[in-house]
Amino acid sequence: MFVDLLGIAVGLSMDAFAVAMCKGLAVGKVKFKHMFLAGLWFGGFQALMPLLGYILGSTFDTYIKTFDHWIAFVLLAFIGGKMLFEAFDKDECDATDASFAFLTMAIMAVATSIDALAAGISLIAQKQNYANFNILVAVALIGVVTFVLSFVGVKIGSVFGAKYKSRAEFAGGIVLVFMGIKILIQHLFDL
């Protein structure tokens, strides 16, 4: 279960990591404050959104229990596919400014975590597969992984530019697509 959650956490955090790299590229001379703010904003929202998605999905749990694995598969495949598509968008960093102001960071944090809301709904399938599944542990792991990758992403962006942004998004997309396939296979074959 931990490996599954870690895979989802890394996959979901790749959008935030890519934006953090763009922030580092835009700001130029990076300070600890920049790295911490990016980690806090992105990690916080990446933890909050799947929790909200899980709560929303759990409200309808009795109605979707028979096909929750299909929902998880479709959502994770869609999010992963979207990330794969975005990995080839060469101009994405051009729209990122150097501001770490409240409104700028709030908008970017929400934008990078919308996918995590849908992924939170897919976590209901994890609850079905693992008796000891705990949503608070899952969202904490997603938040911490995103915090660390965003924190480091700002520095990487300032040092290397946007060179690795596409690779990060591509890898995140692949991980999410495979996690969706794994959930579907586990349920269909009762593994």
Secondary structure as the mmCIF struct_conf table of DSSP 4:
data_model
#
loop_
_struct_conf.conf_type_id
_struct_conf.id
_struct_conf.beg_label_comp_id
_struct_conf.beg_label_asym_id
_struct_conf.beg_label_seq_id
_struct_conf.end_label_comp_id
_struct_conf.end_label_asym_id
_struct_conf.end_label_seq_id
HELX_RH_AL_P HELX_RH_AL_P1 PHE A 2 VAL A 27
BEND BEND1 LYS A 29 LYS A 29
HELX_RH_AL_P HELX_RH_AL_P2 PHE A 32 THR A 59
TURN_TY1_P TURN_TY1_P1 PHE A 60 PHE A 60
HELX_RH_AL_P HELX_RH_AL_P3 ASP A 61 ILE A 64
HELX_RH_3T_P HELX_RH_3T_P1 LYS A 65 PHE A 67
HELX_RH_AL_P HELX_RH_AL_P4 ASP A 68 GLU A 86
TURN_TY1_P TURN_TY1_P2 ALA A 87 PHE A 88
TURN_TY1_P TURN_TY1_P3 LYS A 90 ASP A 91
HELX_RH_3T_P HELX_RH_3T_P2 GLU A 92 ALA A 95
BEND BEND2 ALA A 98 ALA A 98
HELX_RH_AL_P HELX_RH_AL_P5 PHE A 102 ASN A 129
TURN_TY1_P TURN_TY1_P4 ALA A 131 ASN A 132
HELX_RH_AL_P HELX_RH_AL_P6 ILE A 135 PHE A 160
TURN_TY1_P TURN_TY1_P5 GLY A 161 TYR A 164
HELX_RH_AL_P HELX_RH_AL_P7 LYS A 165 LEU A 188
TURN_TY1_P TURN_TY1_P6 PHE A 189 ASP A 190
#
